[in-house]
């Protein structure tokens, strides 16, 4: 496969909303898996196959995983897509069980939010790899594939979700997958203990609308009464270069907390 230039890579991502980076972390994957298991063990969240097990925030709790935000090859790709001053906004670690239906991760219009996904087991089309509908992040595609088209595919088309036309991104440990939050994606046929974690990143907010979106995004990851958006390991091991990606979300964390309170407040009592 020919090597993409940064401009070609950015154009590909903007057009299709996805990137696969085969073997980007193959030299580090053994240590990454060990750190993943350490975090789950510390939380007593051993997978038992009955349901998805998830920890949020995730990489923040382990100094080794935090270093992914310093990895030169990963930084080069993300900086090319979002700019060198991008925001790190959240992470999650998961043991997945069974199928995940078609969905988008967010629909913010003003900023580009993307997910960097690390699958720690070999997964194929029929064993739970990420499936995507390329280009489904564009505004025109949002109208074509609204939330009911894929979620209710059997009623609408007589077709199971696993048979919706898509691109399967089969994965070996050490590969890195990047996709726009607005891209429709799913997973089918996987086993009961699939290991996967993510970094959620966004373009640095430059105007009031982008700031509003950042505050709204952060409010959905608020842990009530926690004064910082990031874990102790993330902050204590952060270099000045990493702090660039943490500063703006920290700046607006208090505002996100107020947004969270408004969003979760009970509705006012109705008059008689």
C-alpha positions as CSV (number, residue, x, y, z in Angstrom):
1,X,0.0,0.0,0.0
2,X,1.5,3.4,-0.9
3,X,2.4,5.8,1.9
4,X,0.1,8.7,2.3
5,X,1.4,12.2,2.5
6,X,0.0,14.3,5.4
7,X,-2.2,16.2,2.9
8,X,-3.5,12.9,1.4
9,X,-4.1,11.5,4.8
10,X,-6.1,14.6,5.9
11,X,-8.1,14.6,2.7
12,X,-8.9,10.9,3.1
13,X,-10.1,11.4,6.7
14,X,-12.2,14.4,5.8
15,X,-13.8,12.5,2.9
16,X,-14.4,9.1,4.6
17,X,-14.2,9.9,8.3
18,X,-11.9,7.0,9.1
19,X,-8.2,6.0,9.2
20,X,-6.6,2.7,9.8
21,X,-2.9,2.8,10.9
22,X,-1.7,-0.8,10.8
23,X,1.0,-1.7,13.3
24,X,1.5,1.8,14.5
25,X,2.0,0.6,18.1
26,X,3.2,-3.0,17.4
27,X,6.4,-2.4,19.4
28,X,4.5,-1.1,22.4
29,X,1.4,-3.3,22.4
30,X,2.6,-5.8,25.0
31,X,3.2,-3.0,27.5
32,X,-0.1,-1.4,26.6
33,X,-2.0,-4.6,27.2
34,X,-0.3,-5.1,30.6
35,X,-1.3,-1.5,31.6
36,X,-4.9,-2.1,30.4
37,X,-5.1,-5.2,32.6
38,X,-3.6,-3.3,35.5
39,X,-6.3,-0.6,35.5
40,X,-9.1,-3.1,35.4
41,X,-7.5,-5.2,38.2
42,X,-7.2,-2.1,40.3
43,X,-10.9,-1.4,39.9
44,X,-11.9,-5.0,40.5
45,X,-13.8,-4.9,37.2
46,X,-12.8,-8.3,35.8
47,X,-14.9,-9.3,32.8
48,X,-17.2,-12.2,33.3
49,X,-18.9,-12.2,29.8
50,X,-22.3,-11.2,31.1
51,X,-22.2,-7.6,29.9
52,X,-19.9,-4.8,28.9
53,X,-17.5,-3.6,31.5
54,X,-16.3,0.0,31.2
55,X,-14.1,2.4,33.1
56,X,-14.2,6.2,32.5
57,X,-11.8,8.0,32.5
58,X,-9.4,5.2,31.7
59,X,-5.9,6.2,30.4
60,X,-5.7,8.9,33.0
61,X,-5.3,6.3,35.7
62,X,-2.1,4.8,34.4
63,X,1.2,6.6,33.7
64,X,2.1,4.2,30.9
65,X,-1.2,4.7,29.1
66,X,-1.0,8.5,29.6
67,X,2.2,8.4,27.5
68,X,0.1,7.7,24.4
69,X,-0.6,11.4,24.4
70,X,3.2,11.9,24.0
71,X,3.7,9.2,21.3
72,X,5.4,10.9,18.3
73,X,3.8,8.8,15.6
74,X,0.3,9.1,17.0
75,X,0.8,12.8,17.7
76,X,1.9,13.4,14.1
77,X,-1.3,11.9,12.7
78,X,-3.7,13.5,15.2
79,X,-2.0,16.9,14.8
80,X,-2.4,16.6,11.1
81,X,-6.1,16.0,11.4
82,X,-7.0,18.5,14.2
83,X,-4.1,20.9,14.6
84,X,-1.1,20.6,17.0
85,X,-3.1,22.3,19.8
86,X,-5.9,19.7,19.8
87,X,-7.9,18.9,23.0
88,X,-7.8,15.6,24.9
89,X,-11.4,15.4,26.2
90,X,-12.0,11.9,27.6
91,X,-11.1,8.2,27.5
92,X,-12.8,4.9,28.2
93,X,-11.6,1.3,28.7
94,X,-13.9,-1.6,27.9
95,X,-14.4,-5.3,27.9
96,X,-17.0,-5.7,25.2
97,X,-19.6,-8.5,25.1
98,X,-21.8,-9.4,22.1
99,X,-23.0,-7.0,19.4
100,X,-23.0,-3.2,19.4
101,X,-25.7,-1.7,17.1
102,X,-25.2,1.1,14.6
103,X,-24.7,4.5,16.2
104,X,-22.8,7.8,16.2
105,X,-20.7,9.0,19.2
106,X,-21.7,12.7,18.9
107,X,-23.2,15.2,16.5
108,X,-21.4,18.5,17.3
109,X,-21.3,20.6,14.2
110,X,-18.7,23.3,15.0
111,X,-15.6,21.2,16.0
112,X,-14.2,18.0,14.7
113,X,-14.3,15.3,17.4
114,X,-12.7,12.0,16.7
115,X,-12.0,8.8,18.5
116,X,-8.7,6.9,18.5
117,X,-9.5,3.3,19.2
118,X,-7.1,0.6,20.4
119,X,-8.3,-3.0,20.0
120,X,-6.1,-5.3,22.0
121,X,-7.3,-8.6,20.5
122,X,-7.4,-9.8,16.9
123,X,-10.9,-9.1,15.6
124,X,-12.4,-9.8,12.1
125,X,-15.6,-9.0,10.3
126,X,-17.3,-11.9,12.0
127,X,-15.7,-11.7,15.4
128,X,-16.5,-8.1,16.5
129,X,-14.3,-5.7,14.6
130,X,-15.3,-2.1,14.1
131,X,-17.6,-1.7,11.1
132,X,-18.1,1.8,9.6
133,X,-20.2,3.5,6.9
134,X,-17.5,5.6,5.2
135,X,-18.6,9.2,4.6
136,X,-21.6,9.0,7.0
137,X,-20.3,12.0,9.0
138,X,-21.1,14.5,6.2
139,X,-24.2,16.7,6.6
140,X,-26.0,15.2,3.6
141,X,-25.4,11.7,5.0
142,X,-26.9,12.7,8.3
143,X,-30.2,13.2,6.5
144,X,-29.8,10.0,4.6
145,X,-28.9,7.8,7.6
146,X,-30.8,9.3,10.5
147,X,-30.9,7.4,13.7
148,X,-33.8,5.2,12.8
149,X,-32.5,3.9,9.4
150,X,-29.8,1.7,10.9
151,X,-31.2,1.2,14.4
152,X,-34.5,-0.2,12.8
153,X,-33.0,-1.8,9.8
154,X,-35.1,-4.9,10.0
155,X,-38.3,-2.9,10.1
156,X,-37.2,-0.5,7.4
157,X,-35.4,-2.9,5.0
158,X,-35.9,-6.4,6.2
159,X,-32.2,-6.6,6.8
160,X,-30.4,-7.3,10.0
161,X,-28.0,-4.7,11.3
162,X,-25.0,-7.0,10.6
163,X,-26.0,-7.0,6.9
164,X,-26.0,-3.2,6.4
165,X,-23.5,-2.4,3.7
166,X,-20.3,-1.2,5.4
167,X,-16.5,-1.4,5.7
168,X,-15.2,-3.8,8.3
169,X,-11.9,-2.6,9.8
170,X,-10.3,-5.9,10.8
171,X,-7.6,-5.4,13.5
172,X,-4.5,-6.9,14.9
173,X,-3.2,-5.7,18.3
174,X,-0.9,-2.8,17.7
175,X,-3.1,-1.3,14.9
176,X,-4.7,2.1,15.6
177,X,-8.2,3.1,14.2
178,X,-9.3,6.7,14.1
179,X,-12.8,7.8,13.2
180,X,-14.9,10.9,13.2
181,X,-17.5,10.9,16.0
182,X,-20.3,11.4,13.5
183,X,-19.4,8.3,11.5
184,X,-21.9,5.5,11.8
185,X,-20.3,2.4,13.3
186,X,-21.1,-0.9,14.9
187,X,-19.7,-4.3,15.8
188,X,-21.2,-7.8,15.2
189,X,-20.4,-11.4,16.1
190,X,-17.8,-10.7,18.7
191,X,-17.0,-12.8,21.8
192,X,-17.6,-11.9,25.4
193,X,-14.2,-10.5,26.5
194,X,-13.0,-8.1,23.7
195,X,-10.6,-5.6,25.0
196,X,-10.7,-2.0,23.6
197,X,-10.0,1.5,24.9
198,X,-10.2,4.9,23.3
199,X,-9.0,8.5,23.4
200,X,-11.5,11.1,22.5
201,X,-10.0,14.2,21.0
202,X,-11.3,17.5,19.5
203,X,-10.1,20.5,17.6
204,X,-9.2,23.4,20.0
205,X,-12.3,25.6,20.4
206,X,-11.7,28.9,18.5
207,X,-15.1,30.7,18.7
208,X,-18.1,30.9,21.1
209,X,-20.0,28.1,19.3
210,X,-17.1,25.7,19.6
211,X,-16.7,26.6,23.2
212,X,-20.3,25.8,23.8
213,X,-19.9,22.5,22.1
214,X,-16.8,21.7,24.2
215,X,-18.7,22.6,27.4
216,X,-21.6,20.4,26.4
217,X,-19.3,17.5,25.5
218,X,-17.4,17.7,28.8
219,X,-20.7,17.9,30.7
220,X,-21.6,14.4,29.5
221,X,-18.4,13.1,31.1
222,X,-18.7,15.0,34.3
223,X,-18.1,13.0,37.5
224,X,-20.0,15.1,40.1
225,X,-17.9,16.9,42.7
226,X,-14.6,16.1,41.0
227,X,-12.6,19.3,40.6
228,X,-10.5,18.1,37.6
229,X,-11.4,16.6,34.3
230,X,-8.2,14.5,34.4
231,X,-6.8,11.8,36.6
232,X,-3.8,12.2,38.9
233,X,-1.5,10.1,36.7
234,X,-2.3,12.2,33.6
235,X,-1.5,15.5,35.4
236,X,1.5,14.4,37.4
237,X,3.3,12.9,34.4
238,X,2.4,15.7,31.9
239,X,5.1,17.5,30.1
240,X,4.5,21.1,29.0
241,X,3.9,19.7,25.5
242,X,1.1,17.4,26.8
243,X,-0.4,20.2,28.9
244,X,-1.2,22.0,25.6
245,X,-3.9,19.3,25.1
246,X,-5.3,19.5,28.6
247,X,-5.4,23.2,29.2
248,X,-8.6,24.2,27.5
249,X,-10.8,21.4,28.9
250,X,-9.5,22.3,32.4
251,X,-10.4,25.9,31.7
252,X,-14.0,25.1,31.0
253,X,-14.5,22.2,33.4
254,X,-16.4,24.4,36.0
255,X,-18.7,25.7,33.2
256,X,-19.3,22.1,32.1
257,X,-20.3,21.2,35.7
258,X,-22.9,24.0,35.7
259,X,-24.2,22.7,32.3
260,X,-24.4,19.2,33.8
261,X,-26.5,20.4,36.8
262,X,-28.9,22.1,34.4
263,X,-29.1,19.1,32.2
264,X,-29.8,16.7,35.1
265,X,-32.0,18.9,37.2
266,X,-35.6,17.6,37.6
267,X,-38.2,19.5,35.6
268,X,-40.0,22.2,37.4
269,X,-43.3,21.3,39.0
270,X,-46.3,22.0,36.8
271,X,-48.9,24.5,38.1
272,X,-52.4,23.2,38.9
